Amino acid sequence: MPERAVVVDLAAVRHNVRALRERLRHPDGASHPGGTSLPDRTGPELMAVVKADAYGHGAIPVARAALDAGADRLGVAHVTEALALREAGVQAPVLAWLHTAGTDFAAAVAAEVALGVSGWELEHVAEAARTVGRPALVHVKADTGLGRNGATAQTLPAVARRAAELEAAGLVRVEGLFSHLGVADELDRAAETDAQREAFAAAEATLRAAGLTPRVRHLANTPATLTRPDLHLDMVRVGLGLYGLSPFPGRSPESLGLRPAMSLRTTLANVKHVPAGQGVSYGFRYRTERPTRLGLVPLGYADGVPRIADGAPVEVAGRRLRVAGRIAMDQFVVDLGPEATEQVGDPVELFGPASGISADAWAEAAGTINYELVTRLGARVPRLHVDSETSATSGKDHP
C-alpha cells in the first residue's frame, strides 16, 4: 500500500455500468439495476465519459472496466485524452468534443477518434481528413440553451449545409448530433430541461433539412439517464454515475443502485500529546479544549484536499473524527481525544465505501460538489486500482 492512495475499485465501475444499462433496458424499473453480470447492449447505447483522467479515477483502467461491463463508447473532452486511450490499446469508439486552435485534428482522424464540432472546427477537421486521406467522423453539437459550446439556432443551418457539402465530398461523415443539459440534476426545473429537449428536436430537423442523417443522437447526462427516459434517444453519456456518485443533492448513490468506486486513504504520520489551549494549524482556528492527543494526516491541498473543508469527517482506525483546524498544503490534524490509543501508521480514510464517508460529505464541507472533489485530487497521490470481484490489484504508479 502506498503512503497515500486514491483506491479505485474497478468492480464498482463495472457494477455501475451494468446498473445504468439495466435502466436503459427497463426505464420503468421493471428489472433490478445491475441484475446481470454480462454485457447487455440492447436499448440505447451507453457512452462512458472518462475525461479528466476518468474524473480522477484513472482513465485507462476505468475505460477498460466500463467496456468490459457493456459500455458501447467512450467520451473525453480533449483529443489528447482520446489519443492516450489509443496509445494504450483501447480501440473502442471515442468521441472528443472540446477543441482549440492548437488541436491536432489530423492525429485524431488518423486514430479514428470522432470529433464534436460546433462550427469553426469543421474546416480544420475537413483539412485534416484531406491530409490523412480518410473521412473524419463528426458529431455536430447544438447549443440548446447552456450557452457554452455548440452551434446556436442562428448558426446551425449554415453549419449543417457546410457539413452536408463536406460529407458529399467524402471528407466528413456526420454520425451524430448532441447537446448538453444545464439543469437535469434539479428535478424541480423540468420545464427548462423540456425546453432543451424541444430545442434539440429543432436542431435535428435543421440537420435533416440539410440532407444529413445523424444516427446517434445524444442529450442525456447522468441525471437525465436516471430520471428522464424520454431523453435517452440513441445514446446517453454517463460521467458521474459511472463512478458511483449521485448527481442529486440529498440522494445517496445506493438509492440509485450505484456503488462509489473511489476511496482516499493514508495513515497517521504523527501522534502527540498537547495541553489544553493548544493552537492547531495556521490561524489557530482550532484550539484544544483539554489536554488531548493530536493525529497528523499527511494529505493537504497540494494533493487536492480542499483547504476550506474545516470540520470535514475522516475515519482514523475505525473511528469517525473531524478535521481540526485549517488544512495545510501537505497535511491536516485531527483531535484524537485524551484517551486515544491510535499510533503512527494506523489507517486513515477521508472518504470511501469502507468508512461510509461519502465524497459528498467532503464536498459539503468545502462548499463545492462531488464532481470537483474527485477530479481535483492531485497527481502526487497514486491511483491504486483494485478489483473486489477478483482481489486483483494494478496500476500502483498510475498518476
TIVEX-142346 format. One record per residue (C-alpha): residue in three letters; x, y, z. Coordinates in Angstrom, 2 decimals, padded with zeros to 5 digits. Layout:
BEGIN
type | east | north | up
ALA | X | Y | Z
...
REM end
This chain:
BEGIN
type | east | north | up
MET | 000.00 | 000.00 | 000.00
PRO | 001.49 | 003.41 | -000.92
GLU | 001.88 | 006.08 | 001.76
ARG | -001.15 | 007.78 | 000.26
ALA | -003.51 | 006.42 | -002.35
VAL | -006.65 | 007.03 | -004.32
VAL | -008.03 | 003.49 | -004.30
VAL | -010.39 | 002.74 | -007.19
ASP | -012.48 | -000.44 | -007.22
LEU | -012.96 | -001.42 | -010.85
ALA | -015.66 | -003.87 | -009.80
ALA | -017.73 | -000.88 | -008.70
VAL | -017.24 | 000.73 | -012.12
ARG | -018.46 | -002.44 | -013.81
HIS | -021.42 | -002.65 | -011.43
ASN | -022.40 | 000.92 | -012.24
VAL | -022.24 | 000.33 | -015.99
ARG | -024.43 | -002.74 | -015.65
ALA | -026.87 | -000.90 | -013.39
LEU | -027.15 | 002.01 | -015.82
ARG | -027.53 | -000.27 | -018.82
GLU | -030.33 | -002.04 | -016.98
ARG | -032.08 | 001.31 | -016.55
LEU | -031.78 | 001.88 | -020.28
ARG | -033.34 | -001.50 | -020.96
HIS | -036.06 | -001.10 | -018.32
PRO | -036.64 | 002.63 | -017.73
ASP | -039.88 | 001.81 | -015.92
GLY | -037.91 | -000.03 | -013.25
ALA | -039.31 | -003.45 | -014.16
SER | -035.94 | -005.09 | -013.65
HIS | -033.41 | -004.75 | -010.87
PRO | -030.47 | -002.41 | -011.63
GLY | -027.23 | -004.28 | -012.03
GLY | -029.07 | -007.60 | -012.14
THR | -026.95 | -009.08 | -014.91
SER | -023.24 | -009.80 | -014.86
LEU | -022.95 | -009.96 | -018.65
PRO | -022.70 | -007.02 | -021.06
ASP | -026.14 | -006.34 | -022.49
ARG | -026.15 | -003.98 | -025.45
THR | -029.88 | -003.71 | -026.05
GLY | -031.59 | -000.34 | -025.74
PRO | -029.80 | 002.98 | -026.28
GLU | -026.03 | 002.98 | -026.38
LEU | -024.09 | 004.00 | -023.29
MET | -021.06 | 006.27 | -023.55
ALA | -018.72 | 006.11 | -020.57
VAL | -017.23 | 009.57 | -020.06
VAL | -013.59 | 009.21 | -018.97
LYS | -012.43 | 012.80 | -019.40
ALA | -010.21 | 014.42 | -016.76
ASP | -008.45 | 011.09 | -016.13
ALA | -011.84 | 009.47 | -015.58
TYR | -012.87 | 012.11 | -013.06
GLY | -009.63 | 011.42 | -011.21
HIS | -010.14 | 007.64 | -011.17
GLY | -007.61 | 006.70 | -013.89
ALA | -008.80 | 006.83 | -017.49
ILE | -007.24 | 003.70 | -018.93
PRO | -008.20 | 001.16 | -016.24
VAL | -011.67 | 002.69 | -015.91
ALA | -012.22 | 002.71 | -019.68
ARG | -011.34 | -000.96 | -019.90
ALA | -013.59 | -001.86 | -016.97
ALA | -016.50 | 000.13 | -018.42
LEU | -016.14 | -001.51 | -021.82
ASP | -015.91 | -004.95 | -020.23
ALA | -019.20 | -004.29 | -018.47
GLY | -021.04 | -003.24 | -021.62
ALA | -020.32 | 000.42 | -022.34
ASP | -020.51 | 000.99 | -026.08
ARG | -018.31 | 004.06 | -026.45
LEU | -016.02 | 006.38 | -024.56
GLY | -016.21 | 010.14 | -024.26
VAL | -013.46 | 012.66 | -023.50
ALA | -013.11 | 016.41 | -023.67
HIS | -009.71 | 016.72 | -025.36
VAL | -008.21 | 014.96 | -028.34
THR | -005.06 | 014.37 | -026.29
GLU | -007.15 | 012.29 | -023.89
ALA | -008.52 | 010.22 | -026.77
LEU | -005.04 | 009.67 | -028.21
ALA | -003.78 | 008.46 | -024.83
LEU | -006.51 | 005.82 | -024.86
ARG | -005.50 | 004.75 | -028.36
GLU | -001.84 | 004.57 | -027.35
ALA | -002.86 | 002.27 | -024.50
GLY | -004.53 | -000.06 | -026.99
VAL | -008.15 | 000.94 | -026.38
GLN | -009.86 | 000.58 | -029.76
ALA | -013.49 | 001.26 | -028.82
PRO | -015.25 | 004.24 | -030.41
VAL | -014.18 | 007.50 | -028.74
LEU | -015.67 | 010.99 | -029.07
ALA | -013.70 | 014.16 | -028.20
TRP | -015.62 | 017.44 | -028.16
LEU | -013.64 | 020.39 | -026.76
HIS | -011.07 | 021.81 | -029.19
THR | -008.77 | 024.78 | -029.55
ALA | -006.84 | 026.31 | -032.43
GLY | -003.95 | 024.05 | -031.43
THR | -005.87 | 020.75 | -031.51
ASP | -004.20 | 018.05 | -033.61
PHE | -007.19 | 017.14 | -035.73
ALA | -005.08 | 015.11 | -038.15
ALA | -003.89 | 012.83 | -035.35
ALA | -007.48 | 012.40 | -034.23
VAL | -008.68 | 011.49 | -037.71
ALA | -005.78 | 009.08 | -038.18
ALA | -006.65 | 007.40 | -034.86
GLU | -010.34 | 007.17 | -035.81
VAL | -011.41 | 009.46 | -033.00
ALA | -014.84 | 011.02 | -033.57
LEU | -014.90 | 014.79 | -033.23
GLY | -017.58 | 017.08 | -031.88
VAL | -017.94 | 020.23 | -033.97
SER | -019.80 | 023.45 | -033.26
GLY | -018.87 | 025.47 | -036.32
TRP | -015.33 | 026.84 | -036.63
GLU | -013.75 | 023.40 | -036.27
LEU | -015.44 | 021.98 | -039.35
GLU | -012.99 | 023.36 | -041.93
HIS | -010.00 | 022.31 | -039.81
VAL | -011.42 | 018.81 | -039.49
ALA | -012.03 | 018.63 | -043.24
GLU | -008.46 | 019.73 | -043.94
ALA | -007.21 | 017.07 | -041.54
ALA | -009.25 | 014.48 | -043.42
ARG | -007.63 | 015.58 | -046.69
THR | -004.20 | 015.28 | -045.14
VAL | -004.83 | 011.85 | -043.63
GLY | -006.74 | 010.51 | -046.60
ARG | -009.83 | 009.28 | -044.80
PRO | -013.14 | 010.91 | -043.84
ALA | -013.47 | 012.34 | -040.35
LEU | -016.25 | 011.03 | -038.13
VAL | -018.20 | 014.04 | -036.83
HIS | -020.87 | 014.72 | -034.22
VAL | -022.48 | 018.14 | -034.61
LYS | -023.09 | 019.91 | -031.32
ALA | -026.12 | 022.16 | -030.93
ASP | -026.41 | 024.78 | -028.21
THR | -029.85 | 024.10 | -026.77
GLY | -029.56 | 026.65 | -024.01
LEU | -026.41 | 026.02 | -021.96
GLY | -024.51 | 028.82 | -023.67
ARG | -021.17 | 027.05 | -023.89
ASN | -020.05 | 025.17 | -027.00
GLY | -022.46 | 024.26 | -029.76
ALA | -023.99 | 025.91 | -032.80
THR | -026.88 | 028.22 | -031.99
ALA | -030.23 | 028.12 | -033.73
GLN | -028.99 | 031.02 | -035.85
THR | -025.68 | 029.46 | -036.90
LEU | -026.69 | 025.81 | -037.13
PRO | -028.30 | 025.99 | -040.62
ALA | -025.02 | 027.17 | -042.15
VAL | -023.03 | 024.59 | -040.21
ALA | -025.40 | 021.85 | -041.36
ARG | -025.23 | 022.93 | -045.00
ARG | -021.43 | 023.01 | -044.93
ALA | -021.26 | 019.65 | -043.19
ALA | -023.52 | 018.19 | -045.88
GLU | -021.20 | 019.58 | -048.60
LEU | -018.16 | 018.09 | -046.91
GLU | -019.95 | 014.78 | -046.45
ALA | -020.80 | 014.72 | -050.14
ALA | -017.14 | 015.41 | -050.90
GLY | -016.12 | 012.40 | -048.78
LEU | -014.26 | 014.44 | -046.18
VAL | -016.56 | 014.02 | -043.19
ARG | -019.24 | 011.63 | -042.10
VAL | -021.84 | 013.16 | -039.79
GLU | -022.60 | 010.30 | -037.45
GLY | -024.15 | 012.18 | -034.56
LEU | -025.98 | 015.17 | -033.15
PHE | -025.60 | 016.10 | -029.49
SER | -026.10 | 018.75 | -026.87
HIS | -025.71 | 019.11 | -023.11
LEU | -028.26 | 019.71 | -020.38
GLY | -027.98 | 022.50 | -017.85
VAL | -030.37 | 021.66 | -015.01
ALA | -031.26 | 017.98 | -015.34
ASP | -029.90 | 017.46 | -011.82
GLU | -032.51 | 019.90 | -010.48
LEU | -035.72 | 017.91 | -010.72
ASP | -037.93 | 020.88 | -009.90
ARG | -036.74 | 022.61 | -013.09
ALA | -038.11 | 020.06 | -015.53
ALA | -039.65 | 022.76 | -017.71
GLU | -036.20 | 024.09 | -018.58
THR | -035.00 | 020.60 | -019.46
ASP | -038.13 | 020.19 | -021.60
ALA | -037.22 | 023.40 | -023.41
GLN | -033.78 | 021.99 | -024.18
ARG | -035.40 | 018.82 | -025.50
GLU | -037.54 | 020.89 | -027.83
ALA | -034.55 | 022.90 | -029.00
PHE | -032.72 | 019.64 | -029.67
ALA | -035.62 | 018.38 | -031.80
ALA | -035.46 | 021.62 | -033.79
ALA | -031.72 | 021.15 | -034.26
GLU | -032.29 | 017.64 | -035.57
ALA | -034.85 | 018.97 | -038.04
THR | -032.29 | 021.52 | -039.23
LEU | -029.70 | 018.82 | -039.89
ARG | -032.18 | 016.63 | -041.72
ALA | -033.35 | 019.56 | -043.84
ALA | -029.73 | 019.95 | -044.97
GLY | -029.67 | 016.30 | -046.05
LEU | -027.81 | 014.91 | -043.04
THR | -028.94 | 011.74 | -041.26
PRO | -027.34 | 011.58 | -037.81
ARG | -027.93 | 008.11 | -036.45
VAL | -026.56 | 008.72 | -032.95
ARG | -028.49 | 011.45 | -031.13
HIS | -027.36 | 012.04 | -027.57
LEU | -028.55 | 014.54 | -024.99
ALA | -028.88 | 012.75 | -021.64
ASN | -026.20 | 013.08 | -018.97
THR | -026.16 | 011.03 | -015.75
PRO | -029.16 | 012.76 | -014.09
ALA | -031.25 | 012.51 | -017.24
THR | -030.19 | 008.87 | -017.69
LEU | -031.53 | 008.19 | -014.21
THR | -034.77 | 010.20 | -014.36
ARG | -035.68 | 011.13 | -017.95
PRO | -036.15 | 008.10 | -020.22
ASP | -037.71 | 010.42 | -022.80
LEU | -034.24 | 011.89 | -023.31
HIS | -032.36 | 008.62 | -023.77
LEU | -032.65 | 008.82 | -027.58
ASP | -029.94 | 006.75 | -029.32
MET | -027.27 | 007.10 | -026.66
VAL | -026.68 | 008.50 | -023.17
ARG | -023.42 | 009.99 | -021.87
VAL | -022.68 | 008.86 | -018.33
GLY | -019.95 | 010.56 | -016.35
LEU | -020.64 | 010.96 | -012.63
GLY | -022.80 | 007.84 | -012.40
LEU | -020.01 | 005.73 | -013.86
TYR | -018.03 | 006.41 | -010.70
GLY | -020.92 | 005.67 | -008.34
LEU | -021.61 | 009.27 | -007.37
SER | -025.05 | 010.85 | -007.15
PRO | -025.91 | 013.97 | -009.15
PHE | -028.85 | 014.77 | -006.89
PRO | -028.45 | 016.63 | -003.58
GLY | -029.75 | 014.55 | -000.71
ARG | -029.88 | 011.29 | -002.66
SER | -027.27 | 008.67 | -001.97
PRO | -025.63 | 006.63 | -004.73
GLU | -027.00 | 003.48 | -003.15
SER | -030.58 | 004.74 | -003.54
LEU | -029.87 | 004.96 | -007.28
GLY | -028.38 | 001.48 | -007.48
LEU | -024.80 | 002.78 | -007.75
ARG | -021.61 | 001.97 | -005.86
PRO | -018.90 | 004.58 | -005.19
ALA | -015.65 | 003.46 | -006.76
MET | -013.13 | 005.77 | -005.06
SER | -011.56 | 005.84 | -001.61
LEU | -008.92 | 008.31 | -000.41
ARG | -006.61 | 006.67 | 002.11
THR | -003.40 | 007.19 | 004.01
THR | -002.01 | 006.52 | 007.51
LEU | -001.27 | 008.66 | 010.55
ALA | 002.10 | 010.38 | 010.18
ASN | 002.39 | 011.57 | 013.79
VAL | 000.59 | 011.34 | 017.13
LYS | 001.41 | 013.53 | 020.13
HIS | 000.11 | 014.78 | 023.47
VAL | -000.70 | 018.52 | 023.71
PRO | -002.09 | 020.68 | 026.53
ALA | -005.42 | 022.47 | 026.70
GLY | -005.41 | 025.67 | 024.65
GLN | -003.03 | 024.29 | 022.02
GLY | -003.39 | 026.08 | 018.70
VAL | -003.81 | 023.80 | 015.69
SER | -002.60 | 024.67 | 012.18
TYR | -002.46 | 028.08 | 010.50
GLY | -004.53 | 030.84 | 012.02
PHE | -005.18 | 028.86 | 015.21
ARG | -008.80 | 028.46 | 014.08
TYR | -008.97 | 025.43 | 016.36
ARG | -007.69 | 025.28 | 019.94
THR | -007.86 | 022.24 | 022.13
GLU | -010.36 | 022.47 | 024.97
ARG | -008.48 | 019.96 | 027.16
PRO | -005.23 | 018.02 | 027.18
THR | -005.52 | 015.67 | 024.25
ARG | -003.71 | 013.75 | 021.53
LEU | -003.44 | 015.13 | 018.02
GLY | -003.03 | 012.97 | 014.92
LEU | -001.34 | 014.22 | 011.75
VAL | -002.77 | 013.17 | 008.39
PRO | -000.26 | 013.57 | 005.52
LEU | -002.62 | 014.93 | 002.85
GLY | -003.29 | 018.57 | 002.04
TYR | -004.43 | 021.00 | -000.59
ALA | -001.42 | 020.22 | -002.80
ASP | -002.98 | 016.77 | -003.07
GLY | -006.39 | 018.24 | -003.87
VAL | -007.88 | 018.10 | -000.36
PRO | -009.87 | 021.36 | -000.11
ARG | -008.21 | 023.91 | 002.16
ILE | -011.54 | 025.27 | 003.36
ALA | -013.02 | 021.91 | 004.41
ASP | -012.89 | 022.70 | 008.14
GLY | -014.62 | 020.03 | 010.17
ALA | -014.85 | 017.52 | 007.34
PRO | -015.28 | 013.91 | 008.50
VAL | -012.40 | 011.45 | 008.49
GLU | -012.07 | 007.89 | 009.78
VAL | -008.98 | 007.00 | 011.80
ALA | -008.51 | 003.35 | 012.75
GLY | -012.25 | 002.79 | 012.54
ARG | -013.27 | 005.92 | 014.49
ARG | -015.20 | 008.78 | 012.87
LEU | -013.49 | 012.09 | 013.67
ARG | -013.33 | 015.56 | 012.10
VAL | -010.64 | 017.81 | 010.68
ALA | -009.33 | 020.12 | 013.41
GLY | -008.20 | 023.50 | 012.13
ARG | -007.16 | 024.63 | 008.69
ILE | -006.00 | 022.13 | 006.08
ALA | -002.43 | 022.95 | 005.00
MET | -000.55 | 022.25 | 001.78
ASP | 000.62 | 018.79 | 002.76
GLN | -001.20 | 017.84 | 005.94
PHE | -004.03 | 018.35 | 008.38
VAL | -004.75 | 017.50 | 012.01
VAL | -007.43 | 015.53 | 013.83
ASP | -008.12 | 015.73 | 017.56
LEU | -007.98 | 012.11 | 018.68
GLY | -009.08 | 012.84 | 022.24
PRO | -007.31 | 012.40 | 025.59
GLU | -007.84 | 008.63 | 025.80
ALA | -006.84 | 007.90 | 022.22
THR | -004.78 | 004.79 | 021.52
GLU | -004.09 | 005.39 | 017.82
GLN | -000.48 | 005.24 | 016.72
VAL | 001.68 | 006.29 | 013.80
GLY | 000.82 | 004.07 | 010.84
ASP | -002.82 | 003.49 | 011.74
PRO | -005.16 | 003.65 | 008.73
VAL | -006.97 | 006.84 | 007.72
GLU | -009.77 | 007.14 | 005.17
LEU | -011.05 | 010.56 | 004.18
PHE | -013.92 | 009.11 | 002.17
GLY | -014.85 | 005.80 | 000.62
PRO | -017.09 | 002.76 | 000.99
ALA | -015.06 | 001.22 | 003.83
SER | -015.59 | 004.18 | 006.15
GLY | -019.03 | 005.05 | 004.83
ILE | -017.91 | 008.67 | 004.48
SER | -019.13 | 009.99 | 001.16
ALA | -017.36 | 012.30 | -001.24
ASP | -020.47 | 014.47 | -000.84
ALA | -019.67 | 014.98 | 002.85
TRP | -016.29 | 016.44 | 001.97
ALA | -017.79 | 018.45 | -000.87
GLU | -020.36 | 019.92 | 001.50
ALA | -017.65 | 020.88 | 004.00
ALA | -015.76 | 022.62 | 001.19
GLY | -018.81 | 024.33 | -000.30
THR | -018.45 | 022.52 | -003.62
ILE | -019.79 | 019.45 | -005.47
ASN | -018.67 | 015.85 | -005.60
TYR | -017.55 | 016.27 | -009.25
GLU | -014.91 | 018.79 | -008.19
LEU | -013.81 | 016.86 | -005.15
VAL | -012.82 | 013.69 | -007.01
THR | -011.36 | 015.38 | -010.10
ARG | -009.13 | 017.75 | -008.12
LEU | -007.14 | 015.02 | -006.34
GLY | -003.57 | 015.59 | -007.41
ALA | -001.01 | 013.56 | -009.31
ARG | 001.25 | 013.05 | -006.30
VAL | -001.38 | 010.74 | -004.82
PRO | -001.00 | 007.44 | -006.71
ARG | -004.07 | 005.72 | -008.13
LEU | -004.29 | 002.16 | -006.86
HIS | -006.70 | 000.07 | -008.90
VAL | -008.22 | -002.93 | -007.18
ASP | -010.93 | -005.38 | -008.17
SER | -013.12 | -006.54 | -005.32
GLU | -014.57 | -009.26 | -007.54
THR | -011.19 | -010.89 | -008.17
SER | -008.97 | -009.41 | -005.42
ALA | -006.62 | -008.21 | -008.17
THR | -004.56 | -005.03 | -007.80
SER | -002.97 | -002.96 | -010.56
GLY | -001.84 | 000.48 | -011.56
LYS | 000.06 | 001.32 | -008.39
ASP | 002.06 | 004.00 | -010.10
HIS | -000.67 | 005.40 | -012.29
PRO | -000.58 | 009.20 | -011.92
REM end
